[in-house]
Structures are given as structure tokens and as C-alpha cells.
Amino acid sequence: MIKKLQLKFIMVALLSALLVLIIAILPMDIYVYFNTNFRLHQIVNMICDNNGYLPDYDRKMFVDIDITQESRNEIRYFSVIVSDNSVVELNTGRISAVSDDEASDYADEVLALTNNTNQLVKLITNDSKEGVFEKNDFVYYYKVKELSDGSTLVVFVDGTSSMKNSDLIIKFSVMLLCICFLLFLLLVKIFSKRAIKSFVENYNKQKAFITNASHELKTPLSIISANNDISIALEGENEWNQEIKNQVKEMTNNINDLVALAKADEQKEFIKEKFDFSEVVTGYAESFKTVAKSLDKSFESDIAEGIILNSDKKGLSRVVSVLMDNAVKYCDDNGKIKVVLKNKGKKACLSVSNTYVNGKNEDYKRFFDRFYRADESHNSEKKGFGIGLSLAESTVQNCKGKIGVSYSNEEITFFVTL
């Protein structure tokens, strides 16, 4: 249990740290990406609106996109006007890496690709004739515009530097996130034991108290039982010594359950053995069927034969006993109990259900909590201290299985998958 708690602490701490890192870094990456593309979008629109030429510097026009009179001269672009599938006009004066022939070829390629525009760019512009075009290690932001005379203007703005810087920032931030996450993992792993130290100490004290108290109680119970046996031998059996005998037996069983519960988390390994689980379930079903009938409760079983397990026979036998005892104990008067065991692929599935009319408002998430009782006042006529189901859960988990509970149609069902 301590290792599970430590692992749970580490997982919660790591998930929290990851969430914080993502919240801190993701908005920045999104901003950098969209801001870069939006800036290029504004520049290409400005050139398109000026018929393929960058307009003269106007402070009001350029200040919105953070361009100064000096940085305006750093903008590299070219434009092509096409009419009737032939180039009418070329403007390559503001770019040195592209010749007139290359500009014409790029325009032809873009016009053929306008229906397959980058979807991320469409999120920015919502325009199917605008996007990103990559060629010869250069990245261009383009836009296609239909002119009033029927010709087509294609404008390319060199976004290689800004987009690569954007990608570099995003990659660096992701790398930083990974490094911070790994460092946090290392620190959490180092300090996790210290973080749960007080809980571990209290838990160990609780286990020691339960074990010691249980052993201390066994001695007076043994004396009471021995004296009661002598009384029965000398005076004969009567309702008083019989009741003492029953209560001593009940108390002994409860003490044994407490000891088993205290040791449950120490069972890291168990002796595996092959056994017929169908026979185990059938045997307990026959025993509890007699008990149920004596209480005027119906008992049905549907148990598939030949289900073989290689697991903890003793522990799983106790699980079957706990579930059936629980079903008989809490089944409504004149109610119905049903036990089903069947194969589902490579898994054995056991379900034990009983009618439980008043179970609608129960807190089923707590049924496997230690010492949990639905009747918090402990005035219930049902015997027990909420130990059995907790033991059953520990046993099933040690066997790498699953156990759970559900409620529907006034019927409660406990199910085990192995």
C-alpha cells in the first residue's frame, strides 16, 4: 500500500506539474505561431491592395503590424500578374533569390494548389486562396487575388526567417517543457518518501496497534472460552453458556479478520497453484444456498464448469465466501440471490447479486473502504465491521484482477474479473 500511495503521489504531482507547464507554454507557442502568420497575412494583403507593390511608408498603415520606416525596407517579396494563362507583369525587384522565370513557375504552382491551402493558415484567414508555399529551402506566404480587369495577381512574401524563428521558439519551448518535466520527476521521486512520511508512520502505528491489540484480546477470549467449556461440562448446556460460546466465536472471527486486514498489504506475492475455480464457487454456493433457504430467501446459481485458474486459491476462496455471505446477509426478506460464473475470452467473471430495495441512495464508492458501514450508528442487526469487502479487494488486486459493485433495478451486484 505504501508503494501504491507513493506512486499515486508521484503521478498526481507530475500531472499537476505537466498541466501547469502546458498552461504556461502552450498559449505562448500558439501566440507566436499565429502572430507570425497573421503579420505575413497583413503584409501580403497590403501588397495585394496596392496591385502587387509595397506601398510607401505610412505610419498609420504600418504601425499596426509593427513595421518601422527602416524595417519596411527589409520586406522581401515578388508578385506576378497572370491573364489567359500567360504572365502579364512581373515584379521581382524586391527579392534577389528568385529570377523572373522562377517567379512565373511559382505562380503557376500556386494557382494549381489554391484548393489545397494549409488548413492552419485558413484558421487565421478563412481564405482558400491564401497560404504557405515552400520551395528550395525558402518559405513564402502567398495570396491570389482576382483583379477588376479579369487578370489574376499572385503575391509572394518571403517568410523564411520569421517562420523559422517561430518554429525555433516553439521547438525550444517544447524542449524546455520536457526538461522541466524530467527535472520535476526527479525531484518528486527524491522527495516523495519525505512527503508521505507522516502518513507512513501513522499507518505503521495503526497496523502495529491492530496486530498487538488482536493478540492481547486472544488471551482473555481463550480463558473465557475455556471456562465456558468447563461450565458446560459441569452444569450442562443452557442458553447462557451457549450465547457466551457464540459471542466468543464471533469475536474470534473478527479478531482474525483484523489481523488479516493488517497483513493484507504485506502480501506482495502469493503461492500460485492451478485449481478449478468452478468447483470452489459451486462448493460455496451449495453451502450458502442452505443458509438462504433457512432465511426464506431464494438462491440461484449459473456456474460454468471447468474454469481453471493459476492463482491464490486460499485468498480467492475467501473472496467467494465474503461475497456470498454479504449477499445472504443484506438480501431483502424473501428476496433473491444469484451467483454467476462464466468465461469471457481469457477471463473468468464472477458476479454475486441480491435484491436490495433500499440501496438506491447508498455510497457504493465507499463499499470497499476499511470499516465502512452504511449504518454509521452501528445499530444495524447485521454483524460485521466492514472488513470483509476490504480484504476481498486487496486479495483480488494482489491476483491482478478487478472487483467492483453496481446497483440497478433494486438489485446490488458485486463482480470480480480474473
C-alpha angles and dihedrals in degrees: 000000000000091000091047090051091048091049091048091050091050092048094049092046093048094047090049092049092046091050091051092048092049092048090049098045107028096065089050092052092047091049093049093049098045094040091054093050094042091053091052089046091056093047094049090048090051091053093045091051088053093052096257100319131102107246123237116272114285115174094212092049098045102035091072091063095040097250121144128201089260098045090049087073090057093063110110118200145138134199138205129198115205128190126175091355093303132102113255101175137009128197111188098142094110097053131057102185095067126064124207092257092049091048090053092048092048090052091052091050093048093049088054092049102045091106092057100054119163106273094217089058090049087059087062101039106015085215120128091201096060130071150103124309122191123199134159094349091309126114119211130187108215141187131191117211130182111226125216093251092059096258124121126239119206116190124191122194118192105239097164097114098041094044094047089049088050091051090047092053091048093048091047092050091050090049090048090050091052093047092048090047093051092047090049090049090054093048094046091049091051096046100033093091090052091048094056095034095108092049091049091050092050091045093051090047090051091050092047091049093050092048095045094043091049092053092046091052093051093066098058090041090054090051092047090049093048093048090047091052090052090050090052091048093049103036103021129244119307137162092270101054090038090056090048089052092050093048092048089052092048092048092048091052091050092050091050089051091051091052091047090050093050090052097040095093092050092063097099092154136019135192109268118217135169113246141158104258090187090062091049093051092043092052093052091042091057092049095048092042088066091049092049093050090051087058093047092251123134118236123199129180135189106184122171114220128237101026103157123194131188099209147086103325096182094048095045091047088057089050091054090048093049094049095048093044089050091050094050093043097050100032113118119256109279087006132142131255122194131188120193128182121177144145122258106186106300094343132091112222121198123184128181117188138174137177112266112171095179095050099095096098098038120125098238093178088070098047092101094046115116114265092358115159123179086214099063092185089065089224092120116126089225112100124228140070104243093267102117099067092045089053090047091053092050091049095048092047091050087054090053091247136124131243129186147151135230137179130209139141092015090301129113119209130192114197132191126193119195 
